[in-house]
Amino acid sequence: MIKFVPEPHLLDSPRGRDWPRPPAPPSPARAASPAPAADVVIVGAGPAGLAVASALWHHGVPDVVVVDRTGRPCGRFFGRIDLLGQRVLRSPYEHHPGVEGFRDCELLDFARLHWGRLTPTERREIRMSQSGHRSVVPVDVFDAYCAHLVTTHHVGEKTWQATVREVTPGRDAVTVHTDRFSVAARHVVLCPGEERRPAPETWWGGGHPPRGVSFWDESVPPGARCQVVVGAGLTAAHLITGALEAGREVHWVVRETGERYQCADVNSTFFRPEGRKRFDGVGWAERLDLMGRFRRASIMFEFRPLLERAEAEGRLVVHRGEAVKEIAPAVGGSVVLRLESGRRVAGDHVVLALGTTPSIGAGLLPDDLVDARDGWPSLDERTLSYRREPRVSVVGAAAGMVLGPAARNIDGHRVATTRVAAAIAGQLRGAVTAPAEAVVGV
Ligand SMILES: Cc1cc2nc3c(=O)[nH]c(=O)nc-3n(C[C@H](O)[C@H](O)[C@H](O)COP(=O)(O)OP(=O)(O)OC[C@H]3O[C@@H](n4cnc5c(N)ncnc54)[C@H](O)[C@@H]3O)c2cc1C
């Protein structure tokens, strides 16, 4: 049997090209904060929040305020990607932060319109997508496409930089309190994404990590010569290849006995209706089981030759089937990991890539309204609103127990957005103007 392993050069798309931007609409001098009331407040301007804001524009809901800590649509998404040196997306061209049911310029159309800016490899991936095969999307193209969505759907002028501290439902409105202002809204959509998963308390007794230890979403000091990476996912793979490119020796601690290579984040059936159907009509315990089995760390196939070659050459030492027991600083500025097997691994710097946990609204909404069970919020399956507060809904990873493991992905946001935006627009109808023209040009 011939085994096809995609080549690592697909990972090397250039980053930072200058893309033509559609002209931004003239905006009146902007106030320091948004108006104190709005039809809809969206918390989080990542790919999920951008999809919701774009969908509401198509539905003709203009009175929308988007609040994001970074102040920039998709700011955290691209910040994390660039910190890792990731230059292609894991998801294919079909997964775009688009809006179901409305004609729009999709990610593939956008890339084809900018054919002249693409490398021969990038053009070949477009042809792969056109002929129905799995394709690799440059981060550069996705970034420019998101900027296009922001401009054409008027999201930029609705986005405000602030950190949301609390969301308090009242009789007439739900108030979103930030560190800078408050907005009373008729509907709130929570799109806060995911936070990095913390390390177990027992590793160093809780609190801040010891010197020489950081998490995947923090910078690695340039002076490190020997780096330890803990984790089994794509983030770990990016950290390892980045460290190897910087000439470092790398130790990789993986709890499972072998690495898992696959194209997408989750089994591709979960991106399709038949996959989501596996979640419909089954009980909570079965859904938990499906999430446990399919929401697992894995690495894009393209990394395989790179990592195998580095291991064969001794630049990468893989500690398979090893769990971390303790991490402590050692003399001489190095850090030592004690593993469950009793073995020790030392390096100048340790990076923990332990995954992410969905932000489910806890800490923002009162706990009794989130009504969390096994770490998941209690949501209405049709509208993705909280069962105990129908004016607040979620799009993103928090919808996992309704939409399945792909809820955290760009394609999952599209499916969730369709339900949430239609429900909100339906409830606001009568008070809103006619739907905006549902075709957006480039
Ligand atoms: C490095 C990396 C690469 C990935 N690549 C892919 C990929 O190729 N394909 C794919 O489908 N998925 C990918 N994912 C999964 C990815 O997380 C999601 O697709 C996407 O980022 C999720 O979008 P989001 O809007 O839900 O979350 P985010 O992009 O995290 O956006 C959430 C936003 O909410 C803001 N926020 C959170 N809390 C608050 C608050 N209290 N107040 C104000 N603002 C707040 C944050 O600042 C952030 O900007 C990747 C994830 C990572 C980390």
The ligand as an SDF file (V2000), in Angstrom:
LIG
                    3D

 53 58  0  0  0  0  0  0  0  0999 V2000
   -2.6120   28.8210   17.1500 C   0  0  0  0  0  0  0  0  0  0  0  0
   -3.9920   28.3920   16.7790 C   0  0  0  0  0  0  0  0  0  0  0  0
   -4.2910   28.0270   15.4910 C   0  0  0  0  0  0  0  0  0  0  0  0
   -5.5690   27.6310   15.1310 C   0  0  0  0  0  0  0  0  0  0  0  0
   -5.8260   27.2980   13.8410 N   0  0  0  0  0  0  0  0  0  0  0  0
   -7.0770   26.9570   13.4910 C   0  0  0  0  0  0  0  0  0  0  0  0
   -7.4190   26.6530   12.1400 C   0  0  0  0  0  0  0  0  0  0  0  0
   -6.5550   26.6490   11.2710 O   0  0  0  0  0  0  0  0  0  0  0  0
   -8.6800   26.3520   11.8260 N   0  0  0  0  0  0  0  0  0  0  0  0
   -9.6680   26.3460   12.7740 C   0  0  0  0  0  0  0  0  0  0  0  0
  -10.8080   26.0750   12.4260 O   0  0  0  0  0  0  0  0  0  0  0  0
   -9.3850   26.5950   14.0570 N   0  0  0  0  0  0  0  0  0  0  0  0
   -8.1410   26.9130   14.4450 C   0  0  0  0  0  0  0  0  0  0  0  0
   -7.8550   27.1790   15.7450 N   0  0  0  0  0  0  0  0  0  0  0  0
   -8.8870   27.0460   16.7210 C   0  0  0  0  0  0  0  0  0  0  0  0
   -9.2860   28.4770   17.0090 C   0  0  0  0  0  0  0  0  0  0  0  0
   -9.2020   28.7520   18.3560 O   0  0  0  0  0  0  0  0  0  0  0  0
  -10.5770   28.8960   16.4800 C   0  0  0  0  0  0  0  0  0  0  0  0
  -10.8840   28.5340   15.2050 O   0  0  0  0  0  0  0  0  0  0  0  0
  -10.7510   30.4250   16.5840 C   0  0  0  0  0  0  0  0  0  0  0  0
   -9.6960   31.1880   17.0390 O   0  0  0  0  0  0  0  0  0  0  0  0
  -11.7120   30.5980   17.5980 C   0  0  0  0  0  0  0  0  0  0  0  0
  -12.2820   31.8320   17.3840 O   0  0  0  0  0  0  0  0  0  0  0  0
  -12.9930   32.4940   18.5660 P   0  0  0  0  0  0  0  0  0  0  0  0
  -13.5050   33.7750   18.0450 O   0  0  0  0  0  0  0  0  0  0  0  0
  -13.9430   31.5480   19.1970 O   0  0  0  0  0  0  0  0  0  0  0  0
  -11.8240   32.7150   19.6420 O   0  0  0  0  0  0  0  0  0  0  0  0
  -10.6270   33.7740   19.6500 P   0  0  0  0  0  0  0  0  0  0  0  0
   -9.9720   33.8540   18.3430 O   0  0  0  0  0  0  0  0  0  0  0  0
   -9.8070   33.4380   20.8370 O   0  0  0  0  0  0  0  0  0  0  0  0
  -11.3850   35.1360   19.9260 O   0  0  0  0  0  0  0  0  0  0  0  0
  -11.9770   35.4370   21.1840 C   0  0  0  0  0  0  0  0  0  0  0  0
  -11.7960   36.9110   21.4170 C   0  0  0  0  0  0  0  0  0  0  0  0
  -12.5130   37.2520   22.6010 O   0  0  0  0  0  0  0  0  0  0  0  0
  -11.7490   38.1930   23.3290 C   0  0  0  0  0  0  0  0  0  0  0  0
  -12.1540   38.1050   24.7330 N   0  0  0  0  0  0  0  0  0  0  0  0
  -12.1920   36.9960   25.5110 C   0  0  0  0  0  0  0  0  0  0  0  0
  -12.6520   37.3010   26.7250 N   0  0  0  0  0  0  0  0  0  0  0  0
  -12.9160   38.6280   26.7100 C   0  0  0  0  0  0  0  0  0  0  0  0
  -13.4120   39.5570   27.6820 C   0  0  0  0  0  0  0  0  0  0  0  0
  -13.7460   39.1770   28.9110 N   0  0  0  0  0  0  0  0  0  0  0  0
  -13.5300   40.8370   27.3140 N   0  0  0  0  0  0  0  0  0  0  0  0
  -13.2190   41.2560   26.0700 C   0  0  0  0  0  0  0  0  0  0  0  0
  -12.7510   40.4350   25.1070 N   0  0  0  0  0  0  0  0  0  0  0  0
  -12.6040   39.1390   25.4330 C   0  0  0  0  0  0  0  0  0  0  0  0
  -10.3050   37.8120   23.0870 C   0  0  0  0  0  0  0  0  0  0  0  0
   -9.4690   38.9310   23.2120 O   0  0  0  0  0  0  0  0  0  0  0  0
  -10.3450   37.2830   21.6580 C   0  0  0  0  0  0  0  0  0  0  0  0
   -9.9650   38.2760   20.7220 O   0  0  0  0  0  0  0  0  0  0  0  0
   -6.5790   27.5800   16.1240 C   0  0  0  0  0  0  0  0  0  0  0  0
   -6.2730   27.9340   17.4440 C   0  0  0  0  0  0  0  0  0  0  0  0
   -5.0080   28.3490   17.7660 C   0  0  0  0  0  0  0  0  0  0  0  0
   -4.7170   28.7290   19.1960 C   0  0  0  0  0  0  0  0  0  0  0  0
  1  2  1  0
  2  3  1  0
  2 52  2  0
  3  4  2  0
  4  5  1  0
  4 50  1  0
  5  6  2  0
  6  7  1  0
  6 13  1  0
  7  8  2  0
  7  9  1  0
  9 10  1  0
 10 11  2  0
 10 12  1  0
 12 13  2  0
 13 14  1  0
 14 15  1  0
 14 50  1  0
 15 16  1  0
 16 17  1  0
 16 18  1  0
 18 19  1  0
 18 20  1  0
 20 21  1  0
 20 22  1  0
 22 23  1  0
 23 24  1  0
 24 25  2  0
 24 26  1  0
 24 27  1  0
 27 28  1  0
 28 29  2  0
 28 30  1  0
 28 31  1  0
 31 32  1  0
 32 33  1  0
 33 34  1  0
 33 48  1  0
 34 35  1  0
 35 36  1  0
 35 46  1  0
 36 37  1  0
 36 45  1  0
 37 38  2  0
 38 39  1  0
 39 40  1  0
 39 45  2  0
 40 41  1  0
 40 42  2  0
 42 43  1  0
 43 44  2  0
 44 45  1  0
 46 47  1  0
 46 48  1  0
 48 49  1  0
 50 51  2  0
 51 52  1  0
 52 53  1  0
M  END
$$$$
